[in-house]
Amino acid sequence: MELQRSGINVKSYNQEYTRFCGYLKDCKVCPLQQQCMRKPPIKTGRQVQFKSDESRKKISYIDKMKVKIDSPIGRRQYSKRLGCIEPVFGNITVNKGMNKLTLRGQVKVNAQWQLYCLVHNIEKLRERV
């Protein structure tokens, strides 16, 4: 049997619960009915609720990245990044002093970052000539 999330969070006794429901047609033919329900289903299928604990919340993106980077595949990919990407950011932020985005809004910030990258690329072209 498969339980579907009913889409609502239920509050009871100052606790928040997430509700899952099973379809009546599924519960009637389910082989686990004796273990799951006290009485045979008549009107509705099985309904269960689980507490919405703070501990069950999603972990932060920083923690997810720490786990990814600490894995063997992540270490290999990160070592590749260190060789080709990090020097560019280091040059733009430290050597050129362009470490702050002074504009506001996604479009303006993207334009400012592209100008920073343009300065970096012009310097690379100048070194080759």
C-alpha positions in Angstrom: 0.0 0.0 0.0 1.2 3.5 -0.7 0.3 6.5 1.4 0.0 9.9 -0.2 0.7 13.2 1.6 -2.7 14.9 2.0 -1.1 18.3 1.4 -2.1 19.8 4.7 -0.3 20.3 8.0 -2.6 19.6 11.0 -2.2 21.4 14.3 -3.3 19.7 17.5 -2.3 20.5 21.1 0.2 23.1 19.9 2.0 20.5 17.8 2.2 20.5 14.0 1.7 17.2 12.2 2.0 16.1 8.6 -0.9 13.9 7.4 -0.7 11.0 5.0 -3.7 9.1 3.6 -4.2 5.9 1.8 -7.0 5.2 -0.8 -9.9 3.0 0.3 -9.6 0.8 -2.8 -5.9 0.2 -1.9 -6.5 -0.5 1.7 -9.3 -3.1 1.0 -6.9 -5.4 -1.0 -3.7 -4.7 1.0 -2.0 -7.8 2.4 -0.8 -5.8 5.4 -4.3 -4.7 6.4 -4.3 -6.8 9.6 -1.1 -5.1 10.9 -2.1 -1.6 9.8 -5.7 -1.2 10.7 -7.8 -2.3 13.7 -11.0 -2.7 11.7 -11.5 -3.4 8.0 -11.8 -0.2 6.0 -15.4 0.9 5.3 -15.5 4.6 4.5 -11.9 5.7 4.2 -8.4 4.3 3.9 -5.6 4.5 6.4 -4.6 7.9 7.7 -1.5 8.6 9.7 0.1 11.7 11.1 3.8 12.4 12.0 5.1 15.2 14.1 6.9 18.0 12.2 10.0 18.2 14.4 12.7 20.8 13.9 15.2 18.0 13.7 13.4 16.7 10.6 13.8 20.0 8.8 16.1 20.2 5.8 19.8 20.6 6.5 21.4 23.8 5.3 23.1 24.1 1.9 26.4 24.7 3.6 26.2 21.4 5.4 25.2 19.6 2.2 28.2 21.1 0.4 30.5 20.0 3.3 29.3 16.4 2.9 29.7 16.6 -0.9 33.2 18.0 -0.8 34.4 15.5 1.9 33.4 12.6 -0.3 36.1 11.0 -2.5 34.4 12.2 -5.7 33.9 15.7 -4.2 37.6 15.9 -3.3 38.6 15.0 -6.8 36.3 17.6 -8.4 37.3 20.3 -5.9 41.0 19.7 -6.7 40.2 20.3 -10.4 38.4 23.5 -9.5 41.4 24.7 -7.4 43.6 24.6 -10.5 41.4 26.4 -13.0 38.7 28.5 -11.3 40.2 29.7 -8.0 43.1 31.7 -9.5 40.6 33.7 -11.5 38.6 34.7 -8.4 41.8 35.4 -6.6 43.1 37.6 -9.3 39.9 39.6 -9.6 39.3 40.0 -5.8 42.8 40.3 -4.4 45.1 41.6 -7.1 42.7 44.0 -8.7 40.8 44.9 -5.5 37.4 44.2 -7.1 35.9 42.3 -4.2 32.7 44.2 -3.7 29.6 44.4 -5.8 28.3 47.9 -5.3 25.1 47.8 -7.4 21.8 46.4 -6.4 19.5 44.0 -8.4 20.3 40.9 -10.2 20.7 42.5 -13.7 23.0 45.2 -12.4 25.1 42.9 -10.4 25.5 40.5 -13.3 26.6 43.4 -15.5 29.1 44.6 -12.9 30.5 41.0 -12.5 30.8 40.7 -16.3 32.8 44.0 -16.3 35.1 42.5 -13.7 35.6 39.4 -15.9 36.2 41.6 -18.9 39.0 43.4 -17.1 40.5 40.0 -16.2 40.3 38.7 -19.8 41.8 41.9 -21.2 44.7 41.5 -18.9 45.2 37.9 -20.0 45.1 39.0 -23.7 47.7 41.8 -23.0 50.1 39.3 -21.4 49.9 37.1 -24.5 50.7 39.9 -27.0 
